[in-house]
């Protein structure tokens, strides 16, 4: 018996292509839509058995907010995420939001179909190799040399980290100087040095880069010591 489903993706062509392939295999597709931010509205109104939720950025903040709403308003709908090979945080975020499964977006149509059927039956639909890979990364976090936030943090002195945190909190040069007990000219020099090291042209860009890479979260746990350059 075919599955009654919806397909949503940030790319309409991908959603429509997958929907067409599943129709040919005997499934009833209620809708193929984009982007994923509108998934909850459609699912709540049409109540499919399964929602295929395609995303290219599973680790982005808020990526799975629609799934949270679906779980709250249509708990009987099983959501299967279609995405890239994610970081452990991406897989964890999907299941924490209430997803019933996670399938690589380069999976064969048969694999997607199996995941849909398992999810409809109330089973977790995720390939064992994805779980093994996620657990391996979680158990060995030091094996991630490309961590951008950590790389950027290593470029800054403790004093510059403090300046960046204050910049991200919206403090101007006067407030930074007062809060750190330094002259405004010294504070201005620190800010310019931070911008130069991060490769950005403004305080706003620096704050955005720090937030996007997780640098601010890491900075919060960094002990502040004396800065021999300040």
Secondary structure as UniProt FT lines:
FT   STRAND          4..9
FT   HELIX           12..24
FT   TURN            25..26
FT   STRAND          28..33
FT   HELIX           36..38
FT   HELIX           39..46
FT   STRAND          50..55
FT   TURN            58..59
FT   TURN            61..64
FT   HELIX           65..73
FT   TURN            75..76
FT   STRAND          78..83
FT   HELIX           88..97
FT   STRAND          101..104
FT   TURN            105..106
FT   HELIX           109..120
FT   TURN            121..122
FT   STRAND          125..126
FT   HELIX           128..139
FT   TURN            140..142
FT   TURN            145..146
FT   HELIX           148..155
FT   HELIX           158..168
FT   TURN            169..170
FT   HELIX           173..180
FT   HELIX           184..198
FT   HELIX           203..212
FT   TURN            213..214
FT   HELIX           215..220
FT   TURN            228..229
//
